[in-house]
Each structure stands twice: as structure tokens, then as C-alpha cells.
Amino acid sequence: MLKYFSRMKELNKKKFFDIDMDEDNRIKNAFWADARSRADFGDVVSFDTTYLTNKYNMPFAPFDGVNHHGKSILLECELLSSEDTNTFVWLFDCWRSCMYYKAP
């Protein structure tokens, strides 16, 4: 995953990703967004962790939004190790950095 995201960022510098690793160098959390989603960020954002988990038992937690054309779009995607405070602090720090610290 890290190699793939790094390769994609080489192709387009405006792509964004962050991967949170544990002490054994295993992925705890992953956050990614493409350049178009970052550009289309608008005034309405929805965050939902109710998606079912995958075979690695990591909840999928996307940020959805409404762009400047009034269309619903997928903004960013995350895989989370848990839904605890530390994970959400990491996640929202990634979100703020990805969105150039601009609030919806």
C-alpha cells in the first residue's frame, strides 16, 4: 500500500496520503485522497464509520461531501484500526492537513 501510494504521488504531487504504523511496522491506519477530491472540497462534509469492516477487521471510514456544483462526491478514504480517541485525533489531523487547514 505504501509503495502504491508513493508511486501515485510521484505521478501527481497533489495526491495525499498518510499511513500510521505501529511499533512492529504494521499499518494501523491509512488515509488517502486524490487531487480532484482535494480541489472539489466544498462547504458540506459527512464522515461515517458505519461501513462494514474488511478481512483485516479495519473499519472503512470515508469523508463525503458536496462540491461547488452541488454534487455529492467521495472526498477521502480511511482504513482505521479502531474507533478510539487516538485514532480519531490522528484521522482529523490528516484531514486538516489534506485540506490545507481549510474548514468546510
Contacts in CASP RR format, 6 or more apart in sequence:
PFRMAT RR
TARGET T0000
AUTHOR 0000-0000-0000
METHOD contacts of the structure
MODEL  1
MLKYFSRMKELNKKKFFDIDMDEDNRIKNAFWADARSRADFGDVVSFDTT
YLTNKYNMPFAPFDGVNHHGKSILLECELLSSEDTNTFVWLFDCWRSCMY
YKAP
1 19 0 8 1.000
1 27 0 8 1.000
1 30 0 8 1.000
2 19 0 8 1.000
5 15 0 8 1.000
5 17 0 8 1.000
5 19 0 8 1.000
5 32 0 8 1.000
8 15 0 8 1.000
8 17 0 8 1.000
9 15 0 8 1.000
9 16 0 8 1.000
9 17 0 8 1.000
12 34 0 8 1.000
12 35 0 8 1.000
14 35 0 8 1.000
14 38 0 8 1.000
14 39 0 8 1.000
15 32 0 8 1.000
15 33 0 8 1.000
15 34 0 8 1.000
15 35 0 8 1.000
16 31 0 8 1.000
16 32 0 8 1.000
16 33 0 8 1.000
16 38 0 8 1.000
16 76 0 8 1.000
16 97 0 8 1.000
16 98 0 8 1.000
17 30 0 8 1.000
17 31 0 8 1.000
17 32 0 8 1.000
17 33 0 8 1.000
18 30 0 8 1.000
18 31 0 8 1.000
18 32 0 8 1.000
18 94 0 8 1.000
18 97 0 8 1.000
18 98 0 8 1.000
19 27 0 8 1.000
19 29 0 8 1.000
19 30 0 8 1.000
19 31 0 8 1.000
20 27 0 8 1.000
20 28 0 8 1.000
20 29 0 8 1.000
20 30 0 8 1.000
20 81 0 8 1.000
20 90 0 8 1.000
21 27 0 8 1.000
21 28 0 8 1.000
22 28 0 8 1.000
22 81 0 8 1.000
27 79 0 8 1.000
28 81 0 8 1.000
28 87 0 8 1.000
29 78 0 8 1.000
29 79 0 8 1.000
29 80 0 8 1.000
29 81 0 8 1.000
29 87 0 8 1.000
29 90 0 8 1.000
29 91 0 8 1.000
30 78 0 8 1.000
30 79 0 8 1.000
31 76 0 8 1.000
31 77 0 8 1.000
31 78 0 8 1.000
31 91 0 8 1.000
31 94 0 8 1.000
31 95 0 8 1.000
31 98 0 8 1.000
32 76 0 8 1.000
32 77 0 8 1.000
32 78 0 8 1.000
33 75 0 8 1.000
33 76 0 8 1.000
33 77 0 8 1.000
33 98 0 8 1.000
37 73 0 8 1.000
37 74 0 8 1.000
37 75 0 8 1.000
37 76 0 8 1.000
38 75 0 8 1.000
38 98 0 8 1.000
38 99 0 8 1.000
38 100 0 8 1.000
40 67 0 8 1.000
40 68 0 8 1.000
40 73 0 8 1.000
40 75 0 8 1.000
41 65 0 8 1.000
41 67 0 8 1.000
41 75 0 8 1.000
41 99 0 8 1.000
41 102 0 8 1.000
41 104 0 8 1.000
42 65 0 8 1.000
42 66 0 8 1.000
42 67 0 8 1.000
42 68 0 8 1.000
42 104 0 8 1.000
43 66 0 8 1.000
43 104 0 8 1.000
44 65 0 8 1.000
44 66 0 8 1.000
44 104 0 8 1.000
45 63 0 8 1.000
45 64 0 8 1.000
45 65 0 8 1.000
45 75 0 8 1.000
45 104 0 8 1.000
46 63 0 8 1.000
46 64 0 8 1.000
46 65 0 8 1.000
47 61 0 8 1.000
47 62 0 8 1.000
47 63 0 8 1.000
47 64 0 8 1.000
48 61 0 8 1.000
48 62 0 8 1.000
48 64 0 8 1.000
49 59 0 8 1.000
49 61 0 8 1.000
49 80 0 8 1.000
49 83 0 8 1.000
51 59 0 8 1.000
51 60 0 8 1.000
51 61 0 8 1.000
51 62 0 8 1.000
52 59 0 8 1.000
52 60 0 8 1.000
53 59 0 8 1.000
53 60 0 8 1.000
54 60 0 8 1.000
54 79 0 8 1.000
56 79 0 8 1.000
58 79 0 8 1.000
58 80 0 8 1.000
58 81 0 8 1.000
59 79 0 8 1.000
59 80 0 8 1.000
59 83 0 8 1.000
60 77 0 8 1.000
60 78 0 8 1.000
60 79 0 8 1.000
61 77 0 8 1.000
61 78 0 8 1.000
61 79 0 8 1.000
61 80 0 8 1.000
61 91 0 8 1.000
62 74 0 8 1.000
62 75 0 8 1.000
62 76 0 8 1.000
62 77 0 8 1.000
62 78 0 8 1.000
63 74 0 8 1.000
63 75 0 8 1.000
63 76 0 8 1.000
63 77 0 8 1.000
63 78 0 8 1.000
63 95 0 8 1.000
64 72 0 8 1.000
64 73 0 8 1.000
64 74 0 8 1.000
64 75 0 8 1.000
65 72 0 8 1.000
65 73 0 8 1.000
65 74 0 8 1.000
65 75 0 8 1.000
66 72 0 8 1.000
66 73 0 8 1.000
67 73 0 8 1.000
76 95 0 8 1.000
76 98 0 8 1.000
78 91 0 8 1.000
78 94 0 8 1.000
80 87 0 8 1.000
80 91 0 8 1.000
81 87 0 8 1.000
END
